[in-house]
């Protein structure tokens, strides 16, 4: 059978060109995403980074937060100046117009701990001089910088190389100490014995120095966004590619029905027919998958550039030709080809020889048992997944990575049911045109008579339009629910925000302390039980105790927000359920400054949509800077504008803040959609064109007979264009059903968290995708039909297929 399969491929390679193209593109898509996903795994930078040149580093023993500092009672090492070879390291936030949002500042002595080297200029000497990493073009310029001490102008006197783990500005040691008095770490390039040992101090040497790095994960944490995007996109891309490859190969085998029937009539056994088809699929699949894997290497480089440019991945991120990822992609491509061939080959091989020709010419069976099982299984999986999330973790309904399986399963189920739904949907779509003459009726009947051919065209349309409808409506509803929930839980007229993002500075915080303002300080803490075992790491907000229940009003599900003292801790349902916490329970908390204290669970609130909903008293974050402040009334806002005049902060309406936050979230969702959906939609469009080109080759005699019956070539091409538009319309209607199913399932989950929210329909993206599908379908179908109708009709009608 292998020799016969190879002979078929050599002599009838045009019959396999469409399948080969689908396999190359599908495997290329899979390999591209597999390579990107593989590049986000592991530890990119396993060795110590920030303190690579230091022999030892002393940090707080309970350094659980980014603001952790060494005990102020440490001997003269801190209070009276460090001994020889010991550097008092400080790290603090720095912002400059047009600069990176995560920039930090250090004293110049800390530069030797990495080490940083001057590439141009000199070291800072005066307190208004700085050195920037990677800022050679700014040397000699005077630029404004905002730190915790306020905004000041500094002269850039030098530049160093850029390191992957931070964007840094180096001040003089005296200026750094004035801006950020606490010492975050002590490091030495000499003997480790030079560092002090005391209670509350942890001495790190060797590979343990990584614990003091800005990113102790060695770069893995910086790739979390890229990894999440790659994982989501890979899941969708693999599903779309495998599904369309299977559908394309199945359609190709259907077109060869007469050939398979002749084999049965000439004595071939069912096993031999099935073996021939599978051998051909294996050969085409192997060749197409190998070529597609190589194509994916080039595509991965382009995708990497997009991810870096849009901030999805850090600038140092690189994608290599991972052999395992390429092998996996190739195997998936071969498996898809074999699956597509097997689905039809088994059925064709089991018919009786006498009925083979009739079965191949007009098989009324729209769905195979396997296709029914797969379609119903996908629907059951979508419903089960949506119900489970609604019942256990409804907050996942706004997370595309955690909820993405629901739209994918609904769209896949509708696509598999395309053959059986085609007839009623096509009749519904053409019903308004029934009285316009014979033309629409001919288009409809041609579409219904060639159900399998039309279904092969409809399938990628359902995938393309359905994914956009389902995924983008899901994201839109989630973004809207986030904004509505935040707005409903805040009772304020105005908000105070830093001008350049980040945190408010000390002068602004001091001015707010004299006003009726509710400051919100972001913080991170770890909690442990009575036995000292760490239970969880939480992102929290430090606020005044009396602000909870008045200005900030999270929905309480257990406990109370009244009569709170400074020893309270409020957690959300998800945290309480995961860590087995309940009101009245006392837990040990490691605070951002490295200290620990016992806090009482005062209340459990409903889980929000932006991560942990954890609150503690602002008394535990003394010295930390707030991110924003809420003002209760318009009068408070007017007073704040006067008090903050000239400081690095602005007062604005609370509604405007929520609107801008929602717009920012929508923009981030759109950026994610470009990759998550764009690649799969592009592949689906190519599949539409490929299927129609394949179909045109099998319609040569039909089109010739139409011309012999009196239709002109232009009329024939218009008929083909109308059939293509009807297929796109049917696919769009089925996709709309999938989008509605996803919206209804998601709404059930979100209603548990938000009383009411506005469902969104992505009209503009949907219209764009539908127009693209129609343009691609019509262009491909008309061009292919024009090519096959170039000869004399009488010759084409009598030609052997």
DRENMI-79724 format. One record per residue (C-alpha): x, y, z. Coordinates in steps of 0.2 Angstrom, whole numbers, plus 5000, padded with zeros to 4 digits. Each point is the difference from the previous one (the first is absolute). Layout:
N
NODE      X      Y      Z
NODE      X      Y      Z
...
REM end
This chain:
801
NODE      X      Y      Z
NODE   5000   5000   5000
NODE   5014   5012   5003
NODE   5007   4998   4982
NODE   4983   5003   4993
NODE   4997   5015   5012
NODE   5017   5007   4994
NODE   4995   4997   4982
NODE   4983   5009   5002
NODE   5009   5015   5008
NODE   5012   5001   4985
NODE   4987   4998   4987
NODE   4986   5011   5008
NODE   5009   5012   5010
NODE   4988   5014   4996
NODE   4986   4990   5009
NODE   5011   5001   5016
NODE   5006   5018   4998
NODE   4986   5007   5011
NODE   5002   4988   5014
NODE   5019   5003   4999
NODE   4998   5019   5001
NODE   4988   4998   5015
NODE   5012   4989   5009
NODE   5015   5011   4997
NODE   4991   5016   5007
NODE   4992   4990   5014
NODE   5016   4992   5006
NODE   5009   5017   4997
NODE   4987   5008   5012
NODE   5002   4986   5013
NODE   5019   5000   4999
NODE   5001   5019   5002
NODE   4989   5001   5015
NODE   5009   4984   5007
NODE   5017   5009   4998
NODE   4994   5016   5009
NODE   4992   4990   5014
NODE   5016   4989   5002
NODE   5011   5016   5001
NODE   4990   5007   5015
NODE   5003   4984   5010
NODE   5015   4997   5012
NODE   5011   5013   5008
NODE   5008   5011   4987
NODE   5013   5007   5012
NODE   5004   4987   5013
NODE   5015   5009   5008
NODE   5000   5015   5013
NODE   4997   5016   4990
NODE   4999   5016   5010
NODE   5013   4995   5012
NODE   5010   4989   4988
NODE   5017   5009   5005
NODE   4996   4999   5019
NODE   5007   4986   5010
NODE   4986   5001   5013
NODE   4984   5010   5003
NODE   4991   5004   5017
NODE   4981   5002   4998
NODE   4986   5000   5013
NODE   4997   4982   5006
NODE   4981   5003   4996
NODE   5002   5009   4984
NODE   4983   4996   4994
NODE   4997   5016   4991
NODE   5008   5012   4988
NODE   5001   5013   5014
NODE   5009   4989   5012
NODE   5014   5009   5009
NODE   5014   4995   5012
NODE   4997   5003   5018
NODE   5005   5018   5004
NODE   5008   4994   5016
NODE   5014   4991   4990
NODE   5017   5006   5006
NODE   5010   5014   4993
NODE   4999   4991   4983
NODE   4984   5010   4997
NODE   5000   5014   5012
NODE   5017   5006   4999
NODE   5006   4995   4983
NODE   5005   4983   4993
NODE   5017   4993   5003
NODE   5012   4997   4985
NODE   4994   4989   4986
NODE   4981   5001   5007
NODE   4987   5009   4990
NODE   4984   5006   5007
NODE   4988   4997   4986
NODE   4984   5010   4998
NODE   4986   4997   4987
NODE   4986   5012   4997
NODE   4988   5004   4986
NODE   5005   5014   4987
NODE   4988   5007   4986
NODE   5005   5011   4986
NODE   4989   5007   4986
NODE   5000   4987   4985
NODE   5011   4988   5010
NODE   4996   4982   5006
NODE   4987   4999   5013
NODE   5010   4987   5010
NODE   5016   5010   5002
NODE   5009   5000   5016
NODE   5014   5010   5009
NODE   5016   4995   5009
NODE   5015   5008   5007
NODE   5015   5000   4989
NODE   5010   4988   5011
NODE   4987   4986   4996
NODE   5005   5001   4982
NODE   5016   4989   5004
NODE   4989   4986   5007
NODE   4993   4995   4983
NODE   5012   5006   4993
NODE   4995   5015   4989
NODE   5013   5008   4989
NODE   5000   5018   4993
NODE   4998   5000   4981
NODE   5001   5019   4999
NODE   5002   5014   5012
NODE   5005   5000   5018
NODE   4993   4995   5018
NODE   4989   5012   5009
NODE   5008   5012   5012
NODE   4987   5013   5004
NODE   4983   4996   5008
NODE   4992   5006   4984
NODE   5009   4988   4988
NODE   4995   4983   4995
NODE   5006   4985   4989
NODE   4987   4991   4990
NODE   5000   4982   4993
NODE   5000   5000   4982
NODE   4997   5019   4999
NODE   5015   5005   4990
NODE   4990   5012   4989
NODE   4995   5010   5015
NODE   5017   5003   5007
NODE   5002   5019   5002
NODE   4981   5003   5001
NODE   4991   5006   5015
NODE   4984   4990   5004
NODE   4987   5000   5013
NODE   4998   4985   5011
NODE   4987   4996   5013
NODE   5005   4990   5015
NODE   4992   4997   5017
NODE   5008   5017   5005
NODE   4991   5009   4986
NODE   5004   5007   4983
NODE   5017   5007   4996
NODE   5011   5003   4985
NODE   5016   4990   4998
NODE   5015   5001   4988
NODE   5004   4984   4991
NODE   5019   4999   5001
NODE   5002   4981   4995
NODE   4993   4984   4993
NODE   5003   4982   5003
NODE   4995   4984   4990
NODE   4981   4995   5002
NODE   4997   4985   5011
NODE   4984   4989   4997
NODE   4994   5000   5018
NODE   4998   5019   5003
NODE   5000   5018   4993
NODE   5011   5009   5012
NODE   5005   5018   5004
NODE   5016   5001   5011
NODE   5001   5015   5012
NODE   5014   5005   5012
NODE   4999   4989   5016
NODE   4996   5016   5010
NODE   4985   5004   4988
NODE   4994   4982   5000
NODE   5000   5000   5020
NODE   4990   5016   5000
NODE   4987   4994   4988
NODE   4999   4983   5008
NODE   5007   4999   5018
NODE   4997   4981   5003
NODE   5013   4988   4995
NODE   4993   4985   4990
NODE   5016   4990   5000
NODE   5018   4999   5004
NODE   5013   4993   4988
NODE   5018   4997   4999
NODE   5013   4995   4986
NODE   5012   4994   5014
NODE   4999   4987   5013
NODE   4982   4996   5006
NODE   5006   5002   5018
NODE   5000   5019   4996
NODE   4981   5000   5001
NODE   4992   5001   5017
NODE   4990   4985   5008
NODE   4985   5005   5010
NODE   4982   4994   5004
NODE   4989   5005   4985
NODE   5015   4999   4987
NODE   5002   4986   4988
NODE   5017   4998   4992
NODE   5000   4994   4982
NODE   5014   4992   4990
NODE   5003   4990   4985
NODE   4984   4996   4990
NODE   4990   5006   5015
NODE   5004   5018   4994
NODE   4986   4998   4987
NODE   4987   5003   5015
NODE   5006   5018   5000
NODE   4997   5003   4982
NODE   4986   5011   4993
NODE   4994   4984   4992
NODE   5005   4985   5010
NODE   4992   4989   4987
NODE   5015   5004   4988
NODE   4988   5008   4987
NODE   4986   4987   5001
NODE   4988   5012   5008
NODE   5003   5013   4987
NODE   4994   4987   4987
NODE   4983   4997   5009
NODE   4990   5011   4989
NODE   5009   4993   4984
NODE   4997   4982   5007
NODE   4982   5003   5003
NODE   4997   5008   4983
NODE   5010   4986   4992
NODE   4991   4986   5009
NODE   4983   5007   4996
NODE   5005   5003   4982
NODE   5008   4983   4998
NODE   4984   4992   5007
NODE   4989   5009   4987
NODE   5012   4999   4986
NODE   5003   4981   5002
NODE   4981   4997   5001
NODE   4997   5011   4985
NODE   5014   4992   4990
NODE   4997   4982   5004
NODE   4981   5002   4997
NODE   5001   5009   4983
NODE   5014   4988   4994
NODE   4988   4985   5005
NODE   4986   5009   4991
NODE   5010   5003   4984
NODE   5007   4983   4999
NODE   4983   4993   5002
NODE   4993   5011   4986
NODE   5015   4994   4989
NODE   4995   4982   5003
NODE   4982   5003   4996
NODE   5005   5008   4983
NODE   5009   4983   4996
NODE   4984   4990   5003
NODE   4999   4993   4982
NODE   5019   4995   5001
NODE   4997   4990   5016
NODE   4984   4993   4993
NODE   5010   4993   4985
NODE   5013   4992   5011
NODE   4986   4991   5009
NODE   4992   4994   4984
NODE   5017   4994   4994
NODE   5002   4988   5015
NODE   5008   5011   5013
NODE   4996   4995   5018
NODE   4993   5013   5012
NODE   5017   4998   5010
NODE   5010   5004   4984
NODE   4989   5015   4996
NODE   5002   5007   5017
NODE   5019   4996   5000
NODE   5002   5009   4984
NODE   4992   5016   5006
NODE   5009   4999   5016
NODE   5017   4998   4991
NODE   4996   5015   4989
NODE   4996   5010   5015
NODE   5015   4995   5009
NODE   5012   5004   4986
NODE   4991   5017   4997
NODE   4999   5003   5018
NODE   5019   4997   5003
NODE   5005   5011   4986
NODE   4989   5014   5004
NODE   5003   4999   5019
NODE   5019   5001   4997
NODE   4999   5015   4989
NODE   4987   5008   5011
NODE   5012   4998   5015
NODE   5014   5009   4992
NODE   4987   5014   4994
NODE   4996   5002   5019
NODE   5017   5004   5004
NODE   4999   5016   4989
NODE   4983   5004   5007
NODE   5006   4999   5018
NODE   5013   5013   4997
NODE   4987   5012   4993
NODE   4988   4996   5015
NODE   5014   5003   5012
NODE   5003   5017   4993
NODE   4982   5005   5002
NODE   4999   4994   5018
NODE   5015   5010   5005
NODE   4994   5016   4991
NODE   4983   4999   5009
NODE   5007   4996   5017
NODE   4994   4983   5001
NODE   5018   4993   5002
NODE   5015   5008   5006
NODE   5013   5007   4988
NODE   5013   4986   5004
NODE   4987   4986   4995
NODE   5006   4989   4986
NODE   4992   4985   4991
NODE   5012   4986   4994
NODE   4997   4985   4989
NODE   4995   4988   5014
NODE   5001   4982   4993
NODE   4987   4993   5011
NODE   4988   5013   4996
NODE   5003   4998   4981
NODE   4998   4981   5002
NODE   4984   5002   5010
NODE   4993   5012   4986
NODE   5005   4987   4987
NODE   4991   4986   5009
NODE   4984   5010   5002
NODE   5000   5004   4982
NODE   5002   4981   4995
NODE   4987   4995   5013
NODE   4988   5013   4993
NODE   5002   4993   4982
NODE   4998   4982   5005
NODE   4984   5005   5011
NODE   4992   5009   4985
NODE   5004   4986   4988
NODE   4994   4986   5013
NODE   4983   5009   5003
NODE   4995   4997   4981
NODE   5011   4985   4995
NODE   4992   4989   5013
NODE   4982   5004   4993
NODE   5005   4999   4982
NODE   5009   4983   5003
NODE   4985   4992   5008
NODE   4987   5003   4986
NODE   4996   4985   4989
NODE   5008   5000   4983
NODE   4984   5001   4990
NODE   4994   5015   5010
NODE   5017   5009   5000
NODE   4997   5011   4985
NODE   4983   5005   5006
NODE   5007   5004   5017
NODE   5014   5011   4993
NODE   4989   5009   4988
NODE   4986   5005   5012
NODE   5002   4996   5018
NODE   4986   5007   5010
NODE   5007   4997   5016
NODE   5006   5017   5007
NODE   5008   4995   5016
NODE   5010   4984   5005
NODE   4998   4993   5017
NODE   5018   5006   5005
NODE   4995   5017   4995
NODE   4984   5000   5011
NODE   5010   4993   5015
NODE   5013   5014   4998
NODE   4988   5014   4998
NODE   4989   4995   5014
NODE   5015   4997   5011
NODE   5006   5018   4996
NODE   4983   5007   5005
NODE   5000   4990   5016
NODE   5017   5005   5004
NODE   4996   5019   4998
NODE   4985   4998   5011
NODE   5009   4990   5013
NODE   5014   5012   5000
NODE   4989   5016   5001
NODE   4990   4992   5014
NODE   5015   4995   5010
NODE   5007   5018   4999
NODE   4984   5008   5005
NODE   4997   4989   5015
NODE   5018   5000   5007
NODE   5010   5015   4993
NODE   4989   5012   4990
NODE   5014   5013   5000
NODE   5009   4989   4987
NODE   4986   5006   4988
NODE   5010   5016   4996
NODE   5017   4991   4998
NODE   5002   4995   4981
NODE   5013   4987   5005
NODE   4990   4991   5013
NODE   4983   5002   4991
NODE   5006   4998   4982
NODE   4995   4982   4999
NODE   4982   5004   5001
NODE   4999   5011   4983
NODE   5012   4988   4992
NODE   4989   4985   5004
NODE   4984   5008   4995
NODE   5008   5006   4983
NODE   5007   4983   4997
NODE   4984   4992   5003
NODE   4990   5011   4988
NODE   5014   4998   4987
NODE   4998   4981   5001
NODE   4981   5001   4999
NODE   5001   5011   4984
NODE   4995   4985   4988
NODE   4984   4997   5010
NODE   4995   5018   5003
NODE   5004   5006   4983
NODE   4984   4996   4992
NODE   4988   5009   5012
NODE   5012   5015   5002
NODE   5002   5002   4981
NODE   4981   4999   4998
NODE   4998   5013   5014
NODE   5013   5011   4992
NODE   4993   4999   4982
NODE   4982   5001   5005
NODE   4998   5019   4998
NODE   5008   4998   4982
NODE   4988   4986   4994
NODE   4988   5012   4991
NODE   5014   5009   4990
NODE   5001   4987   4986
NODE   5008   4983   4996
NODE   5018   5006   5003
NODE   4999   5000   5020
NODE   4991   4983   4999
NODE   5014   4993   4989
NODE   5013   5006   5012
NODE   4991   4993   5015
NODE   4997   4983   4991
NODE   5018   4999   4994
NODE   5006   5003   5018
NODE   4988   4987   5008
NODE   5004   4987   4986
NODE   5019   5002   5003
NODE   4998   4999   5019
NODE   5017   4993   5003
NODE   5009   5012   4989
NODE   4990   5015   5008
NODE   5004   4993   5018
NODE   5018   5000   4996
NODE   4999   5018   4996
NODE   4989   5005   5014
NODE   5011   4991   5013
NODE   5015   5013   4999
NODE   4987   5014   5000
NODE   4992   4994   5016
NODE   5017   4999   5008
NODE   5006   5017   4994
NODE   4984   5010   5004
NODE   4996   4989   5015
NODE   5016   5003   5009
NODE   4999   5019   4997
NODE   4982   5000   5006
NODE   5003   4989   5015
NODE   5017   5005   5006
NODE   4998   5019   4998
NODE   4982   5001   5007
NODE   5007   4990   5015
NODE   5014   5012   5002
NODE   4989   5015   4998
NODE   4987   4994   5013
NODE   5014   4996   5012
NODE   5008   5017   4998
NODE   4983   5008   5002
NODE   4997   4990   5016
NODE   5017   5005   5007
NODE   4996   5018   4998
NODE   4982   4999   5006
NODE   5005   4990   5016
NODE   5014   5013   5004
NODE   4988   5014   4998
NODE   4987   4992   5010
NODE   5012   4997   5015
NODE   5007   5018   5001
NODE   4990   5014   5008
NODE   5011   5015   4995
NODE   4998   5016   4990
NODE   5018   5002   4994
NODE   5017   4992   5000
NODE   5018   5005   5002
NODE   5012   4992   4988
NODE   5019   5003   4997
NODE   5003   5010   4984
NODE   5013   4987   4992
NODE   4992   4984   5007
NODE   5008   4989   5014
NODE   4998   5006   5018
NODE   4996   5016   5008
NODE   5016   5009   5007
NODE   5003   5004   5018
NODE   4995   5019   4998
NODE   4984   4995   4993
NODE   4997   4987   5013
NODE   5004   5012   5013
NODE   4988   5013   4993
NODE   4986   4987   4999
NODE   5003   4995   5018
NODE   4992   5017   5005
NODE   4985   4998   4989
NODE   4984   4989   5000
NODE   5008   4987   4988
NODE   5000   4981   5000
NODE   5017   4995   4994
NODE   5002   4983   4993
NODE   5017   4992   5001
NODE   5004   4984   4990
NODE   5009   4987   5010
NODE   5005   4982   5000
NODE   4999   4989   5015
NODE   5002   4981   5004
NODE   4989   4992   5013
NODE   5003   4984   5010
NODE   4990   4989   5012
NODE   5003   4996   5018
NODE   5014   4988   4996
NODE   5010   5012   4990
NODE   4996   4992   4983
NODE   4998   5013   4986
NODE   4982   5000   4994
NODE   5000   5013   4986
NODE   5008   5015   4992
NODE   4988   5014   4998
NODE   4999   5017   4991
NODE   4991   5012   5011
NODE   4994   5018   5003
NODE   5005   5009   5016
NODE   4986   5012   5005
NODE   4993   5009   5015
NODE   4989   4988   5010
NODE   4985   5012   5000
NODE   5002   5001   4981
NODE   4993   4982   4998
NODE   4982   5000   4999
NODE   4999   5019   4996
NODE   5011   5005   4986
NODE   5005   4983   4995
NODE   4985   4988   5000
NODE   5005   4982   4995
NODE   4985   4988   5002
NODE   5001   4991   5016
NODE   4996   4981   5000
NODE   5006   4996   5018
NODE   5005   5011   5015
NODE   4998   5018   5001
NODE   5009   5016   4995
NODE   4994   5010   5015
NODE   5011   5005   5015
NODE   5017   4995   4992
NODE   5016   5003   5009
NODE   5017   5000   4993
NODE   5001   4981   5003
NODE   4988   4995   4986
NODE   5002   4991   4984
NODE   4987   4998   4987
NODE   5001   4986   4987
NODE   4990   4995   4985
NODE   4989   4984   4998
NODE   5013   4992   4988
NODE   5014   5002   5013
NODE   4990   4995   5015
NODE   4994   4984   4991
NODE   5018   4996   4994
NODE   5008   5003   5016
NODE   4986   4994   5012
NODE   4998   5017   5008
NODE   4985   5007   5009
NODE   4995   5016   5010
NODE   5007   5000   5017
NODE   5015   4990   4996
NODE   5018   5007   5004
NODE   5014   4998   4987
NODE   5018   5006   5000
NODE   5004   5012   4986
NODE   5017   5005   4993
NODE   4999   5018   4996
NODE   5009   5010   4985
NODE   5013   5007   5012
NODE   5005   4982   5005
NODE   4992   5000   5017
NODE   4986   4989   5006
NODE   4984   5002   5010
NODE   4985   4991   5004
NODE   4984   5005   4992
NODE   4982   4995   5002
NODE   4988   4995   4986
NODE   4987   5013   5002
NODE   4990   4996   4984
NODE   4999   4990   4984
NODE   4994   5010   4985
NODE   4995   4995   4983
NODE   5014   4996   4988
NODE   5003   5014   4988
NODE   5006   4999   4982
NODE   5017   5008   5001
NODE   5009   4987   5011
NODE   5001   4999   5019
NODE   4988   5011   5010
NODE   5010   5002   5016
NODE   4999   5015   5012
NODE   5010   5004   5015
NODE   5003   5016   5011
NODE   5011   5014   4993
NODE   5009   4999   5017
NODE   5010   4985   4994
NODE   5007   5009   4985
NODE   5006   5016   5008
NODE   5013   5008   4989
NODE   4994   4991   4984
NODE   4993   5011   4986
NODE   4982   4999   4994
NODE   4995   4997   4982
NODE   4984   5012   5001
NODE   4988   5008   5012
NODE   4981   5002   5000
NODE   4991   5016   5004
NODE   4983   4998   5007
NODE   4991   5016   4994
NODE   5003   5014   4987
NODE   5004   5012   5014
NODE   5014   4988   5005
NODE   5006   5000   4982
NODE   5001   5019   4999
NODE   5010   5001   5016
NODE   5012   4986   4994
NODE   5003   5010   4983
NODE   5006   5015   5010
NODE   5010   4990   5012
NODE   5009   4989   4987
NODE   5003   5015   4988
NODE   5018   4998   4994
NODE   5002   4982   5006
NODE   5002   4985   4989
NODE   4982   4995   5001
NODE   4983   5004   4991
NODE   4982   5000   5007
NODE   4987   4994   4988
NODE   4982   4993   5000
NODE   4998   4982   5006
NODE   4989   4996   4985
NODE   5013   5006   4988
NODE   5013   4989   5009
NODE   4989   4984   4998
NODE   4996   5004   4982
NODE   5019   5002   4996
NODE   5004   4984   5010
NODE   4987   4991   4990
NODE   5007   5007   4983
NODE   5017   4995   5005
NODE   4994   4982   5004
NODE   4991   4999   4983
NODE   5016   5006   4991
NODE   5010   4986   5009
NODE   4986   4987   4995
NODE   5001   5006   4982
NODE   5019   4998   5000
NODE   4998   4982   5006
NODE   4987   4996   4987
NODE   5011   5005   4986
NODE   5011   4985   5003
NODE   4987   4988   5008
NODE   4987   5002   4986
NODE   5010   5008   4986
NODE   5011   4985   4996
NODE   4985   4988   5001
NODE   4989   5011   4990
NODE   5013   5002   4987
NODE   5002   4981   4998
NODE   4982   4998   4999
NODE   4999   5012   4986
NODE   5013   4991   4990
NODE   4991   4984   5003
NODE   4984   5008   4993
NODE   5010   5004   4984
NODE   5008   4983   4999
NODE   4984   4991   5002
NODE   4991   5010   4986
NODE   5015   4997   4988
NODE   4999   4981   5004
NODE   4981   5000   4997
NODE   5002   5009   4984
NODE   5011   4986   4992
NODE   4986   4988   5004
NODE   4986   5010   4992
NODE   5007   5001   4983
NODE   4987   4989   4992
NODE   4986   5008   5010
NODE   5005   5018   4994
NODE   5002   4994   4982
NODE   4983   4992   5000
NODE   4993   5017   5007
NODE   5008   5009   4985
NODE   4993   4987   4988
NODE   4983   5004   5007
NODE   5001   5018   4995
NODE   5009   5009   5014
NODE   5013   5012   4995
NODE   5017   4999   5008
NODE   4996   5017   5010
NODE   4984   4992   5006
NODE   5009   4985   5006
NODE   5013   5010   5009
NODE   4986   5010   5008
NODE   4992   4984   5006
NODE   5016   4994   5007
NODE   5003   5017   5009
NODE   4982   4999   5007
NODE   5003   4982   5007
NODE   5015   5006   5008
NODE   4991   5015   5009
NODE   4986   4988   5005
NODE   5013   4988   5008
NODE   5008   5015   5009
NODE   4983   5006   5006
NODE   4996   4982   5007
NODE   5016   5000   5009
NODE   4997   5017   5007
NODE   4983   4995   5007
NODE   5007   4984   5008
NODE   5015   5011   5007
NODE   4987   5011   5008
NODE   4992   4986   5008
NODE   5016   4995   5008
NODE   5003   5018   5006
NODE   4983   5001   5008
NODE   5003   4983   5009
NODE   5016   5007   5007
NODE   4992   5016   5005
NODE   4986   4992   5009
NODE   5012   4988   5009
NODE   5012   5014   5005
NODE   4985   5011   5006
NODE   4995   4986   5012
NODE   5017   5000   5008
NODE   5001   5019   5001
NODE   4983   5003   5007
NODE   5007   4991   5016
NODE   5013   5014   5001
NODE   4992   5016   4993
NODE   4981   5004   5002
NODE   4999   5005   4982
NODE   5011   5004   4985
NODE   4999   5005   4982
NODE   5003   4986   4988
NODE   5011   5006   4985
NODE   5000   4994   4982
NODE   5016   5004   4991
NODE   4991   5007   4984
NODE   5015   5007   4992
NODE   5012   4985   5001
NODE   4986   4989   4995
NODE   4995   5010   4985
NODE   5019   5000   4995
NODE   5001   4981   5001
NODE   4984   4997   4991
NODE   5005   5012   4986
NODE   5017   4992   4999
NODE   4992   4982   4999
NODE   4988   5006   4987
NODE   5014   5008   4990
NODE   5012   4985   5001
NODE   4986   4988   4996
NODE   4994   5009   4985
NODE   5017   5004   4993
NODE   5006   4982   5002
NODE   4984   4992   4993
NODE   4999   5012   4985
NODE   5018   4999   4995
NODE   5000   4981   5002
NODE   4983   4998   4990
NODE   5007   5012   4987
NODE   5015   4989   4998
NODE   4990   4984   4998
NODE   4988   5007   4987
NODE   5013   5007   4988
NODE   4999   4985   4988
NODE   4986   4995   4989
NODE   4984   4994   5010
NODE   4997   4985   4989
NODE   5018   4994   5004
NODE   4999   5003   5018
NODE   4983   4992   5002
NODE   5007   4984   4992
NODE   5016   5001   5010
NODE   5004   4986   5012
NODE   5002   5007   5018
REM end
